[in-house]
Amino acid sequence: MHAKTLSEKIFSEKSGKDARAGDFVFASIDKAMIHDITGPLAVKVFNEITDGGKVWDPSKIVIAFDHQVPADSVNAAENHKMLRKFAREQKILNYDVYEGIAHQLMVEKGHIIPGMLVVGADSHTCMYGALGAFSTGIGSTDMGAVFALGKLWFKIPDTIRFEISGKLGRMVYSKDIILKLIGMIGADGATYAACEYAGETIRKMEMSERLTMSNMAIEMGGKAGIIEPDGVTEKYLSNIIEGYETPDWVYSDEEASYKRVVELNVTDLEPQVALPHRVDNVANISDVEGVKVDQVFIGSCTNGRYEDLKIAAEIIRGEKVAEGVRLIVIPATRSIYQRALKEGIIDVFVDAGAIVEFPSCGPCMGGSFGLIASNEVSASTSNRNFVGRQGSPEGEIYLVSPATAAATAIYGELKDPRTV
């Protein structure tokens, strides 16, 4: 048996074949996720396939409402109503409007463990790879087939290994690393590849920062963003799953073959900024400081975790949001919101003049609130800055870390957080 990457091992395990990159396999799914935007079509296709039958395994399906919550239109309300009915009839776990962003819920509620094959009807499903799972986004029609069969055809992807070394400087975080990598290889530089993050810098990251890295693998075309489980993974999951133990086969073999190895030393890395209108249009903060902003958004599945809010609050504490700037803060989940409330972090934002919303995707995908108008500029901790992503197609979005976002909010212009 040849040496394998972690992704090849997972597909071999789930297909029952000695499989390698390039092979086509019919693989068993461990978990499947839909949300309020992608779910209705998946349910429609499933009902057409099965003539209104039963899903393959309700315990392996999760539904979460996060894109349009609370319902912002009659159409959204009807979609929610239909998905609630489907969840009740099929006995599927539905977090409804109460818990927050689907991707964060999947990891913090214990739905993901290393070695799993996971699909979600959303492109940022790749985030769960931070826990050592192969997790990828699929279309709603494919999800309808998964609901019926519990399996799906895959072409096993090649793996690009990202070796990250060096020590991050003050106010520089994993968001800056992933933006730098995307800028280095381009928005299509990892198309249909598994992005495997490794090296001393990754090993020293806590789970929150790893999740940010894996979340944005799709922004360089990646099929997945995967990190070998280690002590950090074990500690994170042990706090969620009683008696958790990592499977002993979930790692890449030393002699595994990679499509490409990309090396980056982050010791001298500056905070990074993705300029409109491409995620790979990346610059150092020192090259773009001073750009005036109208809105700052801290949140999303990329950077709405407790650690992100804490970083931002430490910069904003005792300050005020700049005149003429709207600061919108959205914790990713209810539990993150509650922790931030108990520790006074929400007070810091409110005292500074921010708008704090209940967990949802918010402005990230041109959603139900927090949109920008024509010729307005947004600095955002989210993952995409495409034309119209946060409102008007004549608006502009700059992607930044929570630290850079916080500094920008109090100065009213793109600001290096290291100088605050």
C-alpha positions in Angstrom: 0.0 0.0 0.0 1.5 3.3 -1.0 2.0 6.3 1.3 -1.0 8.5 1.5 -2.1 12.0 2.3 -4.7 12.4 5.0 -7.3 13.2 2.3 -6.5 10.0 0.4 -6.7 8.0 3.7 -10.2 9.4 4.5 -11.5 8.6 1.0 -10.0 5.1 1.2 -11.7 4.5 4.5 -15.1 5.8 3.4 -15.1 4.0 0.0 -13.6 0.7 1.1 -10.9 0.9 -1.6 -7.2 1.5 -1.6 -7.7 4.8 -3.3 -5.4 7.6 -4.3 -5.7 11.1 -5.8 -7.3 11.1 -9.2 -9.5 8.0 -8.5 -13.3 8.2 -8.6 -15.0 6.7 -5.6 -18.5 6.2 -4.3 -18.0 7.2 -0.7 -20.1 7.0 2.5 -21.0 10.3 4.1 -20.6 10.8 7.9 -22.4 14.1 8.2 -24.4 16.4 6.0 -25.5 20.0 6.6 -28.0 22.3 4.9 -29.1 25.9 5.9 -32.0 28.1 5.1 -30.8 29.2 1.7 -29.5 25.9 0.2 -31.9 23.6 2.1 -35.2 24.1 0.2 -33.8 22.9 -3.2 -32.1 20.0 -1.5 -35.4 18.9 0.1 -37.2 19.4 -3.2 -34.7 17.2 -5.1 -34.8 14.6 -2.3 -38.6 14.4 -2.5 -38.4 14.0 -6.2 -35.9 11.2 -5.9 -37.7 9.3 -3.2 -41.3 10.3 -3.8 -41.4 11.8 -0.3 -39.6 8.9 1.4 -37.3 8.8 4.4 -33.7 10.2 4.5 -30.9 7.6 4.7 -30.0 8.4 8.4 -31.6 11.4 10.2 -28.9 11.3 12.9 -26.3 12.3 10.3 -28.1 15.4 9.0 -28.0 18.8 10.5 -30.1 21.9 9.6 -29.3 25.4 10.7 -31.0 28.7 9.8 -28.3 31.5 9.5 -28.5 33.4 6.3 -31.9 35.1 6.6 -32.7 35.2 10.3 -35.1 36.2 11.6 -36.9 35.9 8.3 -36.5 39.1 6.3 -39.1 38.4 3.6 -42.2 36.3 3.1 -40.3 34.0 0.9 -37.7 33.5 3.6 -40.4 32.8 6.1 -42.0 30.2 3.8 -38.6 28.5 3.3 -38.2 28.3 7.1 -41.7 26.9 7.5 -41.0 24.2 4.9 -37.7 23.2 6.4 -39.2 23.0 9.9 -41.9 20.7 8.6 -39.3 18.5 6.9 -37.1 18.4 10.0 -40.1 17.3 12.2 -41.3 14.7 9.7 -37.8 13.2 9.2 -36.7 13.6 12.8 -33.6 15.7 11.8 -31.8 18.0 14.2 -32.8 21.6 13.3 -31.1 24.5 15.1 -33.6 26.8 13.5 -33.1 30.6 14.1 -31.9 30.1 17.7 -28.2 29.1 17.6 -26.2 30.9 14.9 -24.0 30.2 12.0 -24.1 26.7 10.7 -20.4 26.2 10.2 -19.5 27.2 13.8 -22.3 25.1 15.2 -21.0 22.0 13.4 -17.7 22.2 15.1 -18.7 23.5 18.6 -21.7 21.2 19.0 -19.5 18.1 18.4 -20.8 17.1 15.0 -17.2 16.8 13.5 -14.4 14.5 14.5 -11.1 13.7 12.7 -11.3 11.2 9.9 -14.9 12.0 8.9 -16.1 12.7 5.4 -18.5 15.6 5.6 -20.6 17.5 3.0 -22.5 20.8 3.4 -24.6 22.7 0.9 -22.4 25.7 1.4 -18.9 26.4 0.0 -17.4 27.3 3.4 -18.1 23.8 4.7 -14.3 23.3 4.2 -13.9 25.0 7.6 -14.4 21.7 9.5 -11.1 20.4 8.0 -9.4 22.3 10.9 -10.5 19.2 13.0 -8.9 16.7 10.6 -12.0 15.8 8.7 -12.4 16.0 4.9 -15.2 18.5 4.6 -16.4 20.1 1.4 -19.2 22.1 0.0 -21.6 20.5 -2.6 -24.6 21.7 -4.6 -28.2 21.4 -3.3 -29.1 18.9 -6.0 -26.1 16.7 -4.9 -27.3 17.1 -1.3 -30.7 15.8 -2.3 -29.0 12.6 -3.5 -27.0 12.4 -0.3 -30.2 12.6 1.8 -31.5 9.6 -0.2 -28.4 7.4 -0.4 -25.9 8.5 2.2 -23.2 8.3 -0.4 -21.8 10.5 -3.2 -19.3 10.2 -6.1 -16.0 12.0 -5.6 -12.9 12.5 -7.6 -10.2 12.3 -4.9 -8.3 15.6 -5.1 -4.6 16.1 -5.2 -3.2 17.8 -2.1 -1.2 21.0 -1.9 0.7 21.2 1.3 1.3 24.6 2.9 4.3 24.6 5.2 4.0 27.6 7.5 7.0 28.5 9.7 8.1 31.4 11.9 6.6 33.3 14.7 3.7 35.7 14.2 4.3 39.3 15.3 2.1 41.3 17.6 -1.4 41.9 16.1 -0.8 39.5 13.2 -3.1 36.5 13.1 -4.1 33.5 11.0 -6.4 35.7 8.9 -3.3 37.5 7.8 -1.6 34.3 6.9 -4.5 32.9 4.8 -4.9 36.2 3.0 -1.2 36.2 2.2 -1.4 32.6 0.9 -4.4 33.4 -1.3 -2.5 36.4 -2.7 0.5 34.2 -3.4 -1.1 31.5 -5.3 -4.3 33.2 -6.6 -8.0 32.6 -6.4 -7.6 29.5 -8.7 -4.3 28.4 -7.4 -5.7 25.4 -5.5 -8.7 24.6 -7.7 -10.1 21.1 -6.7 -7.1 20.5 -4.4 -7.1 19.6 -0.8 -5.2 22.4 1.0 -3.2 20.8 3.8 -1.9 23.3 6.4 1.2 22.2 8.3 4.4 23.4 9.9 5.4 24.8 13.3 3.2 27.9 13.0 0.1 25.9 12.4 0.9 23.5 15.3 1.1 26.4 17.7 -2.3 27.8 16.6 -5.3 27.4 18.8 -8.4 26.0 17.2 -10.1 29.3 16.6 -7.2 30.4 14.3 -7.1 27.0 12.6 -10.8 27.3 11.7 -10.1 30.6 10.0 -7.4 29.0 7.9 -9.5 26.1 6.8 -12.6 28.3 6.2 -10.9 30.3 3.5 -9.4 27.3 1.5 -12.3 27.8 -0.9 -11.1 31.3 -1.7 -8.1 29.8 -3.5 -10.2 27.2 -5.2 -9.6 24.5 -2.6 -11.9 21.5 -2.3 -11.0 21.2 1.4 -8.8 22.9 4.0 -7.4 20.2 6.3 -5.1 20.1 9.3 -3.7 16.9 10.9 -5.2 16.5 14.4 -2.8 16.9 17.3 -2.9 17.9 21.0 -4.8 21.1 20.2 -7.5 19.1 18.4 -7.6 16.6 21.2 -8.1 19.3 23.9 -10.7 21.1 21.8 -12.8 18.0 21.2 -12.3 16.6 24.7 -14.1 19.7 26.0 -17.1 18.9 23.7 -17.2 15.1 23.4 -17.0 13.0 26.6 -14.3 10.3 26.3 -13.1 11.6 22.9 -10.0 9.9 21.4 -8.4 10.7 18.1 -8.3 7.8 15.6 -4.8 6.5 15.2 -4.8 6.6 11.4 -5.7 10.3 10.8 -2.4 11.8 9.6 -0.5 12.1 6.3 2.3 9.6 5.8 5.8 11.1 5.6 6.3 9.8 2.1 3.0 11.0 0.8 2.9 12.6 -2.6 1.8 16.2 -3.0 0.8 18.2 -6.1 2.8 21.1 -4.7 4.4 22.3 -1.5 4.1 26.0 -0.7 6.4 27.5 2.0 5.8 30.7 3.9 7.8 32.2 6.8 5.5 34.5 8.7 8.1 36.1 11.1 8.0 39.4 9.3 4.5 39.3 8.0 2.4 42.5 8.2 -1.3 42.5 8.7 -2.8 41.8 5.3 -5.7 43.3 3.4 -7.7 41.9 0.4 -8.6 44.9 -1.8 -11.8 45.1 -3.9 -13.0 43.1 -5.7 -10.9 39.9 -5.4 -9.8 37.9 -2.4 -6.4 37.4 -4.0 -5.9 41.1 -4.5 -3.8 41.2 -1.3 -1.6 44.0 0.0 0.3 44.9 3.2 -1.6 47.2 5.6 1.2 49.7 5.2 0.4 50.1 1.5 -3.3 50.9 2.0 -3.5 52.7 5.3 -5.7 55.8 5.2 -8.5 54.5 3.0 -11.7 56.0 4.4 -14.4 53.5 5.5 -18.1 53.9 6.1 -18.7 50.5 7.8 -16.8 47.9 9.7 -18.1 44.4 10.1 -16.7 42.0 12.7 -18.2 38.5 12.5 -19.0 35.7 10.0 -18.0 32.0 10.0 -14.4 33.2 9.3 -13.9 35.6 12.3 -17.0 35.6 14.5 -15.6 33.4 17.3 -15.0 34.4 20.9 -11.3 34.8 20.4 -11.9 37.2 17.5 -14.3 39.3 19.5 -11.8 39.4 22.4 -9.0 40.6 20.1 -11.2 43.4 18.7 -12.6 44.4 22.1 -9.1 44.8 23.6 -8.3 47.4 20.9 -11.7 49.2 21.1 -12.0 49.2 24.9 -12.3 52.8 26.2 -12.5 54.2 22.6 -15.3 55.4 20.4 -16.3 54.3 16.9 -15.2 57.1 14.5 -17.8 59.7 13.6 -19.6 58.7 10.4 -18.6 55.0 10.7 -21.0 52.1 11.5 -19.5 49.2 13.4 -21.5 46.0 13.2 -20.5 43.1 15.5 -22.1 39.7 15.2 -21.0 36.7 17.3 -21.1 33.5 15.3 -23.2 31.5 17.7 -25.4 31.9 20.8 -22.8 30.3 23.1 -20.2 32.8 21.8 -22.6 35.6 22.4 -23.4 34.5 25.9 -19.7 34.1 26.8 -18.9 37.6 25.4 -21.9 39.0 27.4 -20.7 37.4 30.7 -17.2 38.6 30.2 -18.2 42.2 29.4 -17.0 42.1 25.8 -20.4 43.0 24.4 -20.4 46.0 26.8 -17.1 47.2 25.3 -18.6 47.2 21.8 -21.9 48.9 22.8 -20.1 51.5 24.9 -18.0 52.3 21.8 -21.1 52.9 19.7 -21.2 49.6 17.9 -24.3 47.8 16.7 -24.3 44.2 18.2 -26.6 41.7 16.5 -27.8 38.2 17.4 -25.8 35.4 15.7 -26.3 35.1 11.9 -24.4 35.7 8.7 -25.5 39.3 8.6 -23.9 41.4 5.9 -21.5 38.7 4.8 -23.6 37.5 1.8 -25.7 40.6 1.0 -28.1 39.4 3.7 -31.0 40.8 5.6 -29.2 43.8 7.2 -26.0 45.8 7.4 -25.7 46.4 3.7 -23.6 49.2 2.2 -24.8 51.8 -0.3 -23.2 52.9 -3.6 -19.7 54.4 -3.2 -19.5 53.2 0.4 -16.6 51.3 1.8 -16.7 48.3 4.1 -13.8 46.8 6.1 -14.9 43.3 6.9 -13.6 40.2 8.8 -15.6 38.0 6.4 -14.3 35.9 3.6 -15.4 37.4 0.3 -15.2 40.9 -1.2 -16.9 40.3 -4.6 -18.9 43.0 -6.3 -22.3 43.3 -4.4 -21.3 40.8 -1.7 -22.4 43.2 1.1 -24.9 45.4 -0.7 -24.5 47.8 -3.6 -22.4 46.7 -6.6 -21.0 50.2 -6.5 -19.7 49.6 -2.9 -16.2 48.3 -2.0 -15.1 45.7 0.5 -11.7 45.3 2.1 -11.1 42.0 4.0 -9.1 42.2 7.2 -8.4 40.5 10.5 -10.5 41.4 13.6 -7.5 43.4 14.9 -7.3 45.5 11.8 -11.1 45.9 11.7 -11.1 47.2 15.3 -8.3 49.7 14.7 -10.1 50.8 11.5 -13.4 51.3 13.3 -11.9 53.8 15.8 -9.9 55.7 13.2 -12.4 55.7 10.4 -9.8 54.5 7.9 -7.8 51.4 7.3 -5.3 51.3 10.1 -2.4 49.1 11.2 -3.4 47.6 14.6 0.2 47.5 15.6 0.3 51.3 15.8 -2.8 51.7 18.0 
